[in-house]
């Protein structure tokens, strides 16, 4: 895995939320890493949704009714 940080940090111009003395550092990731990070973030959100009480009980009843139908 190779990541690089731009050699000279830049001072952001007119960026909301950053003070005048703030330094902006940009991280450059190899191709495909942004998609991988997005996939992991999506998986984490999906896990939280599936583990919620309402969804968990709905999935449980679906599986139970499917097993009783066999």
KESE-566794 format. One line per 3 residues: number of its first residue (from 1); for each residue x, y, z of N, C-alpha, C. Coordinates in steps of 0.2 Angstrom, whole numbers. Layout:
N
NUM> X:Y:Z:X:Y:Z:X:Y:Z ~ ...
! end
This chain:
70
1> 4:-6:0:0:0:0:4:6:0 ~ 3:11:-5:7:17:-5:2:23:-5 ~ 3:27:0:0:33:1:5:39:1
4> 3:44:-2:7:50:-2:4:56:1 ~ 7:60:4:5:67:6:8:72:2 ~ 5:77:-1:8:82:-5:14:85:-1
7> 19:86:-4:25:88:-1:25:95:3 ~ 21:100:0:20:106:4:13:107:5 ~ 11:107:12:4:109:14:3:116:11
10> -4:117:9:-6:123:7:-10:127:12 ~ -11:133:12:-15:137:16:-22:138:12 ~ -27:135:15:-34:135:11:-36:143:10
13> -39:144:4:-41:150:3:-49:150:3 ~ -52:154:8:-59:155:8:-62:148:9 ~ -60:144:14:-63:138:15:-67:139:22
16> -74:138:21:-78:139:27:-76:134:33 ~ -76:136:39:-74:132:45:-67:131:46 ~ -63:134:42:-56:134:44:-53:141:45
19> -49:141:50:-46:148:52:-41:150:47 ~ -39:156:48:-34:159:43:-28:156:43 ~ -26:153:49:-19:150:50:-19:143:49
22> -25:140:47:-26:133:46:-21:130:40 ~ -19:124:40:-15:121:35:-19:116:32 ~ -20:115:26:-23:110:22:-18:104:20
25> -20:98:22:-15:93:20:-20:88:16 ~ -18:87:9:-22:82:5:-18:75:5 ~ -22:70:6:-20:63:6:-22:61:-1
28> -17:58:-4:-18:55:-11:-18:47:-10 ~ -23:44:-11:-24:37:-11:-23:34:-18 ~ -20:28:-18:-20:24:-24:-27:23:-27
31> -27:22:-34:-34:20:-37:-37:14:-34 ~ -44:15:-33:-48:10:-30:-49:11:-22 ~ -44:15:-19:-45:15:-12:-51:19:-10
34> -53:24:-13:-59:28:-12:-65:24:-12 ~ -65:19:-17:-71:15:-18:-71:10:-12 ~ -65:7:-10:-65:3:-4:-67:6:2
37> -65:12:3:-67:16:9:-75:17:9 ~ -77:19:4:-84:20:3:-88:13:4 ~ -86:8:2:-89:1:3:-89:-1:10
40> -83:0:14:-83:-1:21:-88:3:25 ~ -88:10:23:-93:14:26:-100:12:25 ~ -101:10:19:-108:7:18:-110:1:22
43> -105:-3:22:-106:-10:26:-107:-8:33 ~ -104:-3:36:-105:-2:43:-112:1:44 ~ -114:5:40:-121:8:40:-126:3:39
46> -125:-2:34:-129:-7:33:-130:-12:39 ~ -124:-13:42:-124:-18:48:-128:-15:54 ~ -127:-8:55:-131:-5:60:-138:-5:59
49> -140:-4:53:-147:-4:51:-150:-12:52 ~ -146:-17:50:-149:-23:50:-149:-26:58 ~ -144:-23:62:-144:-25:69:-149:-21:73
52> -153:-16:70:-158:-12:74:-163:-17:76 ~ -167:-15:81:-172:-20:84:-178:-21:79 ~ -180:-16:75:-186:-17:71:-184:-22:65
55> -178:-20:62:-176:-24:56:-174:-31:58 ~ -171:-32:64:-169:-38:66:-175:-43:67 ~ -180:-40:70:-186:-44:72:-190:-46:65
58> -190:-41:60:-193:-43:54:-189:-48:50 ~ -183:-48:50:-179:-53:47:-179:-60:50 ~ -180:-59:57:-181:-65:61:-187:-69:59
61> -193:-65:59:-199:-68:57:-199:-70:50 ~ -196:-67:45:-196:-70:38:-192:-76:38 ~ -186:-77:42:-183:-83:42:-187:-89:45
64> -190:-87:51:-194:-92:54:-200:-94:50 ~ -203:-90:46:-209:-92:42:-206:-96:36 ~ -200:-94:34:-198:-98:28:-196:-105:30
67> -193:-106:36:-191:-112:39:-197:-117:40 ~ -203:-114:43:-209:-117:44:-212:-120:38 ~ -211:-116:32:-214:-118:26:-211:-124:22
70> -205:-126:25:-201:-131:22:-204:-138:24
! end
